[in-house]
């Protein structure tokens, strides 16, 4: 290949770097793998008036019509999908650009030049236009490159009709002088063709009829022309301001949404008053049946009145919260009604909740008033306590009380379940209940006298449908006991014996129940079944229909807790795939909006916002979260809208289709995947009754894999299932693992308990695998080469449930992991070409291709230390040098002290240290000062690079105090720019040796220390065993990192050699340790998390919250590792160097979300710390948190002491680390009088850590 072709190949390899973007268009029909590309066209003209304006725009902005039309297509696709990385094929033939002659036949199906744009949604359209022009220009310059070989490099796993090209959308432009072109049909999902004739342009949208309806593309055409109009009206319009709907369209849709009256809410009685009204109508009717005992409406009302009168007499007033704790019994209903009647609001806590969760809810609500059954009181303290089972709590007067509560007063508080974050208490007012009752009864066929099963737990908001709601209508509640509700056989008997008419449950609960014998007969008497809280699938609907009486009615329900129980209901009378959630209940407003807060047209997915009288007041004690979730919006003239986080789209018939949660949308190898889509495909396979898709981490890798959990026939054919999935889904959506379960685990509320799903890598026996054709002997290696492959596969896949003739993909691998297989084999002394692994895929077929080679190891020789030359000083180093010049004592080392019970061999240790200097280039850096200027230079291997001193430990002095004194003396005598970045001191002792490792902070950050200590441990262990030292392959150099970083900061004027105005303050330290048990719980609870920084995130969040609780409301700097910064494919994961970054967090707006990565909450990412030149006028933050990576536990070497000096630029500096198995937190502070405050911060931090661990467990 000549140089010109190499340059062009390099350009396209950079442009088409994987993962290639997949356009997230929403199709009207399920994509058909066997599509024959039947196409159709929607045609229109730009029009003369628009063409005149377009000509003016083109002339004024020095662009072309085709560039403008193509940019508008990118804008349209962004608005349709929300994608910020898009790839469109182009084929332009005009006087300005004539390049299709270079391309015909070179891309699949004769398609055109790929144009890829990446942009921020905040950019202006003019910026997008400029990027498109530049990409077209560069594409043209490199368009003569032959693409056949290049295309084969990308995404070799893609299959199916939509994946035959790198893109699924096309842009074609021809002017009047171009040869006429023939329509290509719908070889892609959706394309735009433009042809200029005389003074007009004909627009044609070509689409695949197996994917889209004609009316959808007609809408797309209108949206496109509207985008053109907006751009012509305002050339600098921002992408966020561009809308798909005209103002008139928006107004018409809003008029329909808000066309309701609030009078029906204002005129309705509160829930407890509706119950009292019903009591007058049917006093002797059964209100509750519990364990065959009947409580009439009169009896229930009278007992609730007596308790309510006591509560009110003791001072209960509106908006006061009474915590209610009671077993499932009529007492529970008495308590709820009494609190409401007295004018208060209730918070019902399920007694079965873990103690930590109950305690948090009690503390969060400020438990002052408690209504409880005596045996459940425990250690709970409150200002006023009433006992449900004590007659002294009941007044003699059983008449109804006067009403104190108004519509806007609080009715109840309910806490949503949390995984790793704090549960949120949602506050619902009386008008929310009134709205729900009115809308629900208007939509569903409820009747007085019906019997409804009380099955839900009191902590689940749908409990209201089985308690207060039926009591307002004269229905009977058949209340299942705690034992009955957890036993499907007992529930079936209860349904039959008590002649239950109405049932509410979740799909998961139905699957659990219906699997037991007797369920079908019990369901047969029901007249109304309500199902919700999870998507209703066609298979579940079929199962329901098979169990129910033909006259029974099924309603699919949907609603977030924040909008008061259910917000929509849809009767499902016939088979539909998928099943919609219907329309909102009377008075509920459903709006679908994009990420820019604009109303989405029908058929376009977006986030669902709900408004109306059902909205809750917000989250208790969480104004920050309330402000995020309950928003004021220009579309809602009165009240607020609740952001559900659910992705839906509105169908032409006015119903809403639930697509999935925003947080159930995952990315696997860069591809965006909706887990629900895979579940639907699995459920369509014969023999599968239930399916759940979940993501799991694999063997500690920084990626996730898909696992399918299946309930179905005992002997599912894994081979046929995989073949079926390959026909239905792209390869990246096929689950790597499939497990057969007897039942899907459920939470107490009846939803899928994802935390209880087994890890397939730890339970390989349950995995569905294609059986080996040659018998069980194929599960064992046949020779040395196969043994090497078996070991590497097992290490990366995390299990051994594969055989020698099984495809790597079937065993759970991916294309990215193939590269890791080859890399790991190199470290093990074997060579296997990546293309061979892709080609053969099985152990049996790739083993003969393995070659033994020693040269592929990190073998030690003088020639491996090749990085030499000048190294740019990055800003972190410059700031540190400023501190060194300001200090009279120069700089000091950070240090670690490593203890080895078996001692160190001095010769081997010296040998190992030399090899570490060779491996890690930054440890060979030297500094050459000239005045106030300093040059940083990477030396070769021919100069002294480290120091090793040796001493005997004295027998009459504690070892650590002696070591600390020597380290302090070493720091005191060294000058600012010593030749060595690393000094070591070996202390020989009778019970083992101590090695003090002192590293220069100019080249050593926290991750560098972890790398150094791990490599020291590994290298010494190999040397001690007389093995060649082999360490993980080197990653890119610190020299290259500094060059790229300084280019990114080329606009900053950072000085480090002038007089320093920052005050470098002497710091005091308060250090506190998590005990061994807590440390072990913290690290082991998250051992399998995909995010390897999750423990450090939790520690940082706990420190932030502790500071906030102490009253700090300022900005805080957080120093994080910079090795994950996007560096165009470069890797620094094994590079030693100063690579930390600083981001800023505002404590004033901070909320405690310990499972959220800290880098996501920064309000301003910075690649540098504040230096002296920034000055004090900018009021730099006074607090720093160093989010250092915890050291890896080394079984044969224990890090027993470490010291990282504070920067001295802050008033408070927090950090954390680990000694052996124990995690510690350190607080350095400038004011010695603040020790008490530091201790309080420490206590709060420890408490928060325990809370988080409690929530997880």
Rosetta blueprint (number, residue, H / E / L):
1 X L
2 X L
3 X H
4 X H
5 X H
6 X H
7 X H
8 X H
9 X H
10 X H
11 X H
12 X H
13 X H
14 X H
15 X H
16 X L
17 X L
18 X L
19 X L
20 X L
21 X L
22 X L
23 X L
24 X L
25 X L
26 X L
27 X L
28 X L
29 X L
30 X L
31 X L
32 X L
33 X L
34 X L
35 X L
36 X L
37 X L
38 X L
39 X E
40 X E
41 X E
42 X E
43 X E
44 X E
45 X E
46 X L
47 X L
48 X H
49 X H
50 X H
51 X H
52 X H
53 X H
54 X H
55 X H
56 X H
57 X H
58 X H
59 X H
60 X H
61 X L
62 X L
63 X L
64 X L
65 X H
66 X H
67 X H
68 X H
69 X H
70 X H
71 X H
72 X H
73 X H
74 X H
75 X H
76 X H
77 X H
78 X H
79 X H
80 X H
81 X H
82 X L
83 X L
84 X L
85 X E
86 X E
87 X E
88 X E
89 X E
90 X E
91 X E
92 X E
93 X E
94 X L
95 X L
96 X L
97 X L
98 X E
99 X L
100 X H
101 X H
102 X H
103 X L
104 X L
105 X L
106 X L
107 X L
108 X H
109 X H
110 X H
111 X L
112 X L
113 X E
114 X E
115 X E
116 X E
117 X E
118 X E
119 X L
120 X L
121 X L
122 X L
123 X L
124 X E
125 X H
126 X H
127 X H
128 X H
129 X H
130 X H
131 X H
132 X H
133 X H
134 X H
135 X H
136 X H
137 X H
138 X H
139 X H
140 X H
141 X H
142 X L
143 X L
144 X L
145 X L
146 X L
147 X L
148 X H
149 X H
150 X H
151 X H
152 X L
153 X L
154 X L
155 X L
156 X L
157 X L
158 X L
159 X L
160 X L
161 X H
162 X H
163 X H
164 X L
165 X L
166 X L
167 X L
168 X L
169 X E
170 X E
171 X E
172 X E
173 X E
174 X E
175 X L
176 X L
177 X L
178 X L
179 X L
180 X L
181 X L
182 X L
183 X L
184 X L
185 X L
186 X L
187 X L
188 X L
189 X L
190 X E
191 X E
192 X E
193 X E
194 X E
195 X E
196 X E
197 X E
198 X L
199 X L
200 X E
201 X E
202 X E
203 X E
204 X E
205 X E
206 X E
207 X E
208 X E
209 X L
210 X L
211 X L
212 X L
213 X L
214 X H
215 X H
216 X H
217 X H
218 X H
219 X H
220 X H
221 X H
222 X H
223 X H
224 X H
225 X H
226 X H
227 X H
228 X H
229 X H
230 X H
231 X H
232 X H
233 X H
234 X L
235 X L
236 X L
237 X L
238 X E
239 X H
240 X H
241 X H
242 X L
243 X L
244 X L
245 X L
246 X L
247 X H
248 X H
249 X H
250 X H
251 X H
252 X H
253 X H
254 X H
255 X H
256 X H
257 X H
258 X L
259 X L
260 X L
261 X L
262 X L
263 X H
264 X H
265 X H
266 X H
267 X L
268 X L
269 X L
270 X L
271 X H
272 X H
273 X H
274 X H
275 X H
276 X H
277 X H
278 X H
279 X H
280 X H
281 X H
282 X L
283 X L
284 X L
285 X L
286 X E
287 X E
288 X E
289 X E
290 X E
291 X L
292 X L
293 X E
294 X E
295 X E
296 X E
297 X H
298 X H
299 X H
300 X H
301 X H
302 X H
303 X H
304 X H
305 X H
306 X H
307 X H
308 X H
309 X H
310 X H
311 X H
312 X H
313 X H
314 X L
315 X L
316 X L
317 X L
318 X L
319 X L
320 X L
321 X E
322 X E
323 X E
324 X E
325 X E
326 X L
327 X L
328 X L
329 X L
330 X H
331 X H
332 X H
333 X H
334 X H
335 X H
336 X H
337 X H
338 X H
339 X H
340 X H
341 X H
342 X H
343 X L
344 X L
345 X E
346 X E
347 X E
348 X E
349 X L
350 X L
351 X L
352 X L
353 X L
354 X L
355 X H
356 X H
357 X H
358 X H
359 X H
360 X H
361 X H
362 X H
363 X H
364 X H
365 X L
366 X L
367 X L
368 X L
369 X E
370 X E
371 X E
372 X E
373 X L
374 X H
375 X H
376 X H
377 X L
378 X L
379 X L
380 X L
381 X L
382 X L
383 X L
384 X E
385 X E
386 X E
387 X E
388 X L
389 X L
390 X L
391 X H
392 X H
393 X H
394 X L
395 X L
396 X L
397 X L
398 X L
399 X L
400 X L
401 X L
402 X L
403 X L
404 X L
405 X L
406 X L
407 X L
408 X L
409 X L
410 X E
411 X E
412 X E
413 X E
414 X E
415 X E
416 X E
417 X L
418 X L
419 X L
420 X L
421 X L
422 X L
423 X L
424 X E
425 X E
426 X E
427 X E
428 X E
429 X E
430 X H
431 X H
432 X H
433 X H
434 X H
435 X H
436 X H
437 X H
438 X H
439 X H
440 X H
441 X H
442 X H
443 X H
444 X L
445 X L
446 X L
447 X L
448 X L
449 X L
450 X L
451 X E
452 X E
453 X E
454 X E
455 X L
456 X L
457 X L
458 X L
459 X L
460 X L
461 X H
462 X H
463 X H
464 X H
465 X H
466 X H
467 X L
468 X H
469 X H
470 X H
471 X H
472 X L
473 X L
474 X L
475 X L
476 X E
477 X E
478 X E
479 X E
480 X L
481 X L
482 X H
483 X H
484 X H
485 X H
486 X L
487 X L
488 X H
489 X H
490 X H
491 X H
492 X H
493 X H
494 X H
495 X H
496 X H
497 X H
498 X L
499 X L
500 X L
501 X L
502 X E
503 X E
504 X E
505 X E
506 X L
507 X H
508 X H
509 X H
510 X H
511 X H
512 X H
513 X H
514 X H
515 X L
516 X L
517 X L
518 X L
519 X H
520 X H
521 X H
522 X H
523 X H
524 X L
525 X L
526 X L
527 X L
528 X E
529 X E
530 X E
531 X E
532 X E
533 X L
534 X L
535 X L
536 X L
537 X L
538 X H
539 X H
540 X H
541 X H
542 X H
543 X H
544 X H
545 X H
546 X H
547 X H
548 X L
549 X L
550 X L
551 X L
552 X L
553 X E
554 X E
555 X E
556 X E
557 X E
558 X E
559 X L
560 X L
561 X H
562 X H
563 X H
564 X L
565 X L
566 X L
567 X L
568 X E
569 X E
570 X E
571 X E
572 X L
573 X L
574 X L
575 X L
576 X L
577 X L
578 X L
579 X L
580 X L
581 X L
582 X E
583 X E
584 X E
585 X L
586 X L
587 X L
588 X E
589 X E
590 X E
591 X E
592 X E
593 X E
594 X L
595 X L
596 X L
597 X L
598 X L
599 X E
600 X L
601 X L
602 X L
603 X L
604 X L
605 X L
606 X E
607 X E
608 X E
609 X E
610 X E
611 X E
612 X E
613 X L
614 X L
615 X L
616 X L
617 X L
618 X E
619 X E
620 X L
621 X L
622 X L
623 X H
624 X H
625 X H
626 X H
627 X H
628 X H
629 X H
630 X E
631 X E
632 X L
633 X L
634 X L
635 X L
636 X L
637 X L
638 X L
639 X L
640 X L
641 X E
642 X E
643 X E
644 X E
645 X E
646 X E
647 X E
648 X E
649 X E
650 X E
651 X L
652 X L
653 X L
654 X L
655 X L
656 X E
657 X E
658 X E
659 X E
660 X E
661 X E
662 X H
663 X H
664 X H
665 X E
666 X E
667 X E
668 X E
669 X L
670 X L
671 X E
672 X E
673 X E
674 X E
675 X H
676 X H
677 X H
678 X H
679 X H
680 X H
681 X H
682 X H
683 X H
684 X L
685 X L
686 X L
687 X L
688 X E
689 X E
690 X E
691 X E
692 X E
693 X E
694 X E
695 X E
696 X E
697 X E
698 X L
699 X L
700 X L
701 X L
702 X L
703 X L
704 X E
705 X E
706 X E
707 X E
708 X E
709 X E
710 X E
711 X E
712 X E
713 X L
714 X L
715 X L
716 X L
717 X L
718 X H
719 X H
720 X H
721 X H
722 X H
723 X H
724 X H
725 X H
726 X H
727 X H
728 X H
729 X L
730 X L
731 X H
732 X H
733 X H
734 X L
735 X L
736 X L
737 X E
738 X E
739 X E
740 X E
741 X L
742 X L
743 X L
744 X L
745 X L
746 X E
747 X L
748 X L
749 X L
750 X L
751 X L
752 X E
753 X L
754 X H
755 X H
756 X H
757 X L
758 X L
759 X L
760 X L
761 X L
762 X L
763 X L
764 X H
765 X H
766 X H
767 X E
768 X L
769 X L
770 X L
771 X L
772 X L
773 X L
774 X L
775 X L
776 X H
777 X H
778 X H
779 X H
780 X L
781 X L
782 X L
783 X L
784 X H
785 X H
786 X H
787 X H
788 X H
789 X H
790 X H
791 X H
792 X H
793 X H
794 X H
795 X H
796 X H
797 X H
798 X L
799 X L
800 X L
801 X L
802 X L
803 X L
804 X L
805 X L
806 X L
807 X L
808 X L
809 X L
810 X L
811 X L
812 X L
813 X L
814 X L
815 X H
816 X H
817 X H
818 X H
819 X H
820 X H
821 X H
822 X H
823 X H
824 X H
825 X H
826 X H
827 X H
828 X L
829 X L
830 X E
831 X E
832 X L
833 X L
834 X H
835 X H
836 X H
837 X H
838 X H
839 X H
840 X H
841 X L
842 X L
843 X H
844 X H
845 X H
846 X H
847 X H
848 X L
849 X L
850 X L
851 X E
852 X E
853 X L
854 X L
855 X L
856 X L
857 X L
858 X L
859 X L
860 X L
861 X L
862 X H
863 X H
864 X H
865 X L
866 X L
867 X L
868 X L
869 X E
870 X E
871 X E
872 X L
873 X L
874 X L
875 X H
876 X H
877 X H
878 X H
879 X H
880 X H
881 X H
882 X H
883 X H
884 X H
885 X H
886 X H
887 X L
888 X L
889 X L
890 X L
891 X L
892 X L
893 X L
894 X E
895 X E
896 X E
897 X E
898 X E
899 X E
900 X E
901 X L
902 X L
903 X L
904 X L
905 X L
906 X H
907 X H
908 X H
909 X H
910 X H
911 X H
912 X H
913 X H
914 X H
915 X H
916 X H
917 X H
918 X H
919 X H
920 X L
921 X H
922 X H
923 X H
924 X H
925 X E
926 X E
927 X E
928 X E
929 X E
930 X E
931 X L
932 X L
933 X E
934 X E
935 X E
936 X E
937 X E
938 X E
939 X L
940 X L
941 X L
942 X L
943 X L
944 X L
945 X L
946 X E
947 X E
948 X E
949 X E
950 X E
951 X E
952 X E
953 X L
954 X L
955 X L
956 X L
957 X L
958 X L
959 X H
960 X H
961 X H
962 X H
963 X H
964 X H
965 X H
966 X H
967 X H
968 X H
969 X H
970 X H
971 X H
972 X H
973 X H
974 X L
975 X L
976 X L
977 X L
978 X L
979 X L
980 X L
981 X L
982 X E
983 X E
984 X E
985 X E
986 X E
987 X E
988 X E
989 X L
990 X L
991 X L
992 X L
993 X E
994 X E
995 X E
996 X E
997 X E
998 X E
999 X E
1000 X L
1001 X L
1002 X L
1003 X L
1004 X L
1005 X L
1006 X H
1007 X H
1008 X H
1009 X H
1010 X H
1011 X H
1012 X H
1013 X H
1014 X H
1015 X H
1016 X H
1017 X H
1018 X H
1019 X H
1020 X H
1021 X H
1022 X H
1023 X H
1024 X H
1025 X L
1026 X L
1027 X L
1028 X L
1029 X L
1030 X L
1031 X L
1032 X L
1033 X L
1034 X L
1035 X L
1036 X L
1037 X L
1038 X H
1039 X H
1040 X H
1041 X H
1042 X H
1043 X H
1044 X H
1045 X H
1046 X H
1047 X H
1048 X H
1049 X L
1050 X L
1051 X L
1052 X L
1053 X L
1054 X L
1055 X L
1056 X L
1057 X L
1058 X L
1059 X L
1060 X L
1061 X L
1062 X L
1063 X L
1064 X L
1065 X L
1066 X L
1067 X L
1068 X E
1069 X E
1070 X E
1071 X E
1072 X E
1073 X E
1074 X L
1075 X L
1076 X H
1077 X H
1078 X H
1079 X H
1080 X H
1081 X H
1082 X H
1083 X H
1084 X H
1085 X H
1086 X L
1087 X L
1088 X L
1089 X L
1090 X L
1091 X L
1092 X L
1093 X L
1094 X H
1095 X H
1096 X H
1097 X H
1098 X H
1099 X H
1100 X H
1101 X H
1102 X H
1103 X H
1104 X H
1105 X H
1106 X H
1107 X H
1108 X H
1109 X H
1110 X L
1111 X L
1112 X L
1113 X L
1114 X L
1115 X E
1116 X E
1117 X E
1118 X E
1119 X E
1120 X E
1121 X E
1122 X L
1123 X L
1124 X L
1125 X L
1126 X L
1127 X L
1128 X L
1129 X L
1130 X L
1131 X L
1132 X L
1133 X L
1134 X L
1135 X L
1136 X L
1137 X L
1138 X L
1139 X L
1140 X E
1141 X E
1142 X E
1143 X E
1144 X E
1145 X E
1146 X E
1147 X H
1148 X H
1149 X H
1150 X L
1151 X L
1152 X L
1153 X L
1154 X L
1155 X L
1156 X L
1157 X L
1158 X H
1159 X H
1160 X H
1161 X L
1162 X L
1163 X L
1164 X E
1165 X E
1166 X E
1167 X L
1168 X L
1169 X L
1170 X L
1171 X L
1172 X H
1173 X H
1174 X H
1175 X L
1176 X L
1177 X L
1178 X L
1179 X L
1180 X L
1181 X L
1182 X L
1183 X E
1184 X E
1185 X E
1186 X E
1187 X L
1188 X L
1189 X L
1190 X L
1191 X L
1192 X L
1193 X L
1194 X L
1195 X L
1196 X L
1197 X L
1198 X E
1199 X E
1200 X E
1201 X E
1202 X E
1203 X E
1204 X L
1205 X L
1206 X L
1207 X L
1208 X L
1209 X L
1210 X L
1211 X L
1212 X E
1213 X E
1214 X E
1215 X E
1216 X E
1217 X E
1218 X E
1219 X E
1220 X L
1221 X L
1222 X E
1223 X E
1224 X E
1225 X E
1226 X E
1227 X E
1228 X E
1229 X E
1230 X L
1231 X L
1232 X H
1233 X H
1234 X H
1235 X H
1236 X H
1237 X H
1238 X H
1239 X H
1240 X H
1241 X H
1242 X H
1243 X H
1244 X H
1245 X H
1246 X H
1247 X H
1248 X H
1249 X H
1250 X H
1251 X H
1252 X H
1253 X H
1254 X H
1255 X H
1256 X H
1257 X L
